[in-house]
Amino acid sequence: MAAASQPGGGCRAAVATLPATTEQRELPLPAVGPDDGLLRVEAAGICGTDWEIYLRASRGGGLGPLILGHENVGEVVALGEAARGRWGVEVGDRVAVEEFLPCGTCRLCRAGDYRLCAATDSRGGGPFLRYGSTPLSVAPGLYGGFSQYLYLHPRAILYPVGDLPAELSTLFVPVANGISWVLQRGGLQVGATVVVIGPGQHGLGCVVAARTGGAGSVIVVGTGADASRLAAALELGADHALVAERGGVVERVRELTGGAGADLVVDLAPGEGGTARDAIAMAAKQGTVLLAASKHGKPVADLAYDTVVRKELRLLGVRGHDQRSVVPAIELIRSNRFPLRRLCTHAFGLEQVDQALQVAGARVDREAIHVSVIP
């Protein structure tokens, strides 16, 4: 028995079909049973993963039509009684929804590392469920935030956001990623020097995490096209913003650290192998290099293996977030400690999804940082 009657009628959604194409469709709303629910989407942030799947080049080629959007915030409008007890929410509550729909029983899930569960891995070899990359052919099809409603699967992971503005709340993903990577996985020490290569939304989330964790110095590296993002990094507390095209980025990091190098380096530059090489070169002895950016399947040539050995570096691949980082991320957003509204640069309606994706992914507006769809 549902805890409240669900909305009548259908649901309008932007369905990604052919490469770089979406079309407006009217889809039926599912019946809500005891274990699931329905969310009225208030805002869905756009991530680089959305752009990759939208293009159907490096990802998503065999998925068929689907609804993109996995940084989702909205209002619970229908809820089964069992789901109500499991999630601890009520109809009318505003929540953020993680993209992961893990099995909950495998070794990784039991250890709290559900982001790696095969049941929610869109790049694995088997069937999966994941918001923003599950095709319409998987009933009930409403698995993306570029839609008026989102199906709350029994395995969904929800977090109350209270009265936080919807666009601001969608930043829970990049801020949680920063907390997970820099603080929890990277083990940032108070007073350490952090370098973030790539000042996109996740890189800026790493800046926030570094400042929260007591970094002594934060250096951000971007390109000439990143002027607005580098300015935002400085507003969030970065000490230095370096432009890669001006050359000598590695040497400049060494100068800024008195020749020692950086204690923690995060590579967040997608598709570019040279940044991984730079990260190793600018890292201090016994430093940590976090590899957080997809290189789109391309190998990183000329990796300085001997340098890794001589410096005793720790190379660590990181991806995603979990409850341990999402909860503090939402509280950090709520605290207003950082001017995070600065990152919310663009918002588009559901009928403007293609434009929104071009702004976020193709960077047709260089001022764009975090772009949201408001269904």
N, C-alpha and C positions, 0 to 999 in steps of 0.2 A: 504494500500500500504506500503510495507516495505521500510524503509529508505535506505537500501542497499541490494543487492542480497546476499542470504545466500550461504554458502559453498555447493558444490555438493557432491554426494556420500553418504557414510554411516558414522557411528561413532563407533569406537572401545571402548568397555567398559569392566571393570572387574565386573561381575555380581555375587553377593553373592547368593548362591543357598542352598546347604546342610549346616549343621553346620560346621563352620571352613573351608569353601570351597568357592572359587570363580572360575569362568571360564571366559575366554575371549570370548566375543561375538561381532558380528557386528550388530549394530542396525540402523534403518533408522533415518534420520534427519527429524524433523517436519517442515512443512511449517510455515513460520512466518507471522502472520497476523498483523493488526494495533495495537493490544494491548500487544503483547508479544515480545520476542527476543530470541537470542541464544548467548551463551558465549563459547568461546574457553578456556577451563580450562588450566591454567598455573601451578597451584599448589593447592593441597587439603590436608590440615592438618588432622592428625588422632587424634581422641579424644577417651576417654574411652567409650563413647556411641557407637562408631563404633565397638569397640571390643565386647561389650555386644551383639549387634545385630548380629555380625558376628558369635558368638558362639551359638546363638539361644537358650540360656538357660533362663536367667532372662528377656530377651527382644527379640522381633522380631519373636517369634515362629510361629505366624500365618500370617506373612506378605508375604511369598512367595519370589520368586526371586526379587532382588532389587540391586540398585547401592548405595553403601555406600559413605560417604564423605560429610561433611557439613561445613567445614572450607575452603570455596572456593574463589579463586582469579583467574581472567582471563581477557580476552579481549572481548569486545562486538563485535560480527562479523555480526549480523543481528538484525534489530530493526524496529518495527512498528512505524508509525508516532505518534500515540497516546501515545505509551509507551515512545517514545523519549521526548515528552513534560512532561509526568508524572514523569519520572525518572531524567530528566535534564542531560542526557548523549548522546553521539554521538557514532556512529560506530567507532571503533578504540580505544575508551576509555578503560582504565584498571580499573576494579572495584573489590571490595569485595562484597560478597553476603551473607546476613544473612541466617540462616537455616529456619527461620520462614516464613510461608506463611499465615498470618492471614487474617481474613475476612474483617477487617477494619471498621466494623460498630457496633460490639457488645459493651457492656459497658466497657469491659477491653481494647479493641482496642481504643475506644474514649478517655480513660484516659491515653493512652500511654503505657499501660501494655500488649501489643499485644503478648508478649512471652507466656502469659497464655491463649490466645484465644483457645477455643475448636476446632476451625477449623484447628489449626496447632499443636494440642496436640497428639503426637504419643502414649501416654499412656492413652488417654481418651477412652470413650466407643463408640464413633461415628466415622464417616469418617473424615479423616484429610489429609492435604498436608503439607509436611515438607521435606526439602532437607536432603538426607542421610537416610531416613527411609520410603519413599514412594515406593510401589512395582511397578514393570514393568507393571503390569496389568492396572495401571492408566496412560492413554495416556498423553504425548507421551513417558513416561517411563524414560526419561533422567533427573532424579531428584537427582543425586548424582555426586560428584566430581571425583570419580574414573573412569573417562570417558574422552574422548577427548572433548566432548561438554556437556554443561549443558543447559537445557531448562529454559529460563527466563519467568516464569509464570507472568501473569498480576499483581499478588499480591506480587511479589518478592520485596525485599528491598535491594537497591544497594547503594554503597558508592565509589566514585572515590578514587583511591589510587595513581594516577599519575605515577611517575617513581620509586616507591618503589619496591624493589626486591620481586618477587612473594612469595618465602618461608618466608621471613620476614613478608610480609603482612598477611600471614595466622595466625600470632600471634594476629590478631585483636580480635579473640574470647577469648583466655585466658586473654589478657590484659583488654578487655572490661568487662569480668566477674569480674576481680579484682576490677576495678573501680566501677562497679555497687554494688558489695557486700560490700566492705570495706568502700568506701567513701559515696556512695549515699544511700544505704540501711542501712549499719552499722553505719553511722554517725560518722566516726572517728574524734576525736578531736586532734588538734595539741598538740604534746607532749605525746600522749597516748602510752601505751604499747600494742603491737599486737603480738599474737601468731598464727602461721599458722601450722596446723597439716596436713602434707601431702605435700611434695615438688614436686608434678607433675606440669604439665604446668599451671594448674589453680591456684595451690598454689603459684607458682612463679609469676603469674600475680597478686596475692594478695600482694606479697612482693613489687612489683613495685608500686602498688596502695598505699600501706601504706607509702612508702618512698615519693611518690608524694604528699600525703596528710599531710606530716609533722609529722609522728609518731616519738615519742621520742626513742623508742626501738622496734626492730622487732626480734622475736625469731621464728625459724623454727624447727619443730620436724619431723624427718623421721625415717627410719629403717636402719639397717646395709647395706641393698641393695641399699640405696639411696645416697651413697657417692658422686657420680657425681652431683646429684641434689642438695644436701646440699652445695656442693662447689659452684654451680651456684647461690644458694640463697645468699651466702656471697658476691659473685661478684656483685649481684644486689643490695646489700646494707643491707642485714640482719646483725644484730649484733651478734647473737648466733645461732649455729646449734646443736641441741640435737639429740642423737640417742636413740630411745625408748628402745631397748634391753638392754641398759646399766642400765636401771632402774631409778626410782626416778625422772621421767620427771616432774611430778606435783610439787614435792618438789624443783626441780631445778628452775622451773619458779618462785616459791615463793621466793627462795633465790635471784634470779636476779631482783625481783621487791621489795625487802625489806620487804617481807611478805605480801604485799598488793594483789598480783595476777595481772592478765592481764586485761586491760580495754576492749579488744576486742579479742575474740578467734574464729578462723575459723576452723571448722572440715571438712577436705577435704580427709579423708581416706575412700575409698569405701569399703563397705562390712564388716567393722569392728566396732562393737558397743562399744568396750572399749574406743575408741577415743572420743566418745560423752560424756562418763562418765568423762574422763580426762578433757575435755573442761570445763565442769561445775565445776569440782574440782579446776582448776587453774584460773578460772575467778575471778576478783575482785568483791567486793560488788558493786551492781548497774552496773555491767559490762554487756556486750553483747556477746552472743554466737551465731555465724552464723552456721547453719546446712546446709552445701552445698554438702555433699557427699551422694550418694545413698547407702543404706545398703542392696540393692538387695532384698527388701521385708522382710528382717529379722527384728524382733522386737529388740529394744534396751532394754535388761533386766536390772533390778536394777537401773533404772534412779533415781538419787538423787533428788526426788521431793522436799523434805523438805529443801535441800540445795538451790534449786532455790528460794524457798519462803524466806528463811532467808536472803539470799544475795540480794534479789530483782533483780534477773537476768532477762534479756530480752533474750528469746530464739526466734530466727528468722530463718525460713526456707528461703533459697534463691536459685534461679535457673536462669540461662540464663542472657541475656543482652538486651539492646534495643538501640534506636538511641541516647539516652542521655548518654550512656557510649561508644558506638562504635565510635562516632565522636571524642571524646577526646582520645580514644585508638589509633586511626590511627594517630592523631597528635602527640601523645606521642612516637609512634614508629618512626615517621618521625624525631623527634627532636634529636635522637641519644643520649638522656640523659642517657639511660641505655644500657649496652652491651647485647642487646637482641639477637644478632646473636649467642651468646653463647648457646642459647636454640635450635637453628636449627641444630640438631646433625646428622640427617639421612634423605636421600632422595632416593626414589626408583621409577623406571619406572612402567608403567601400568602393564606390564607382571610380575612384582614382588610384586603385592599387597598382596598376602598371606604372603610373607616374611616380608613386611612392617608392617602388622597387628601383626604378631608374635613379632616383635621387639618392637612395641609400647605397645601391650597389655599383652603379656606373659613375657615381659622384658627379652628376650633371650640375649640382649646386655644391660648390666647394665649402659652403658654410654648414653643410649638413653634418651632424654628429649622430644623434639618435632620432630615428624616424619612426613614427607610429601610425597605424591605421586605426581610425575611430569608426567602427561599424554603425 
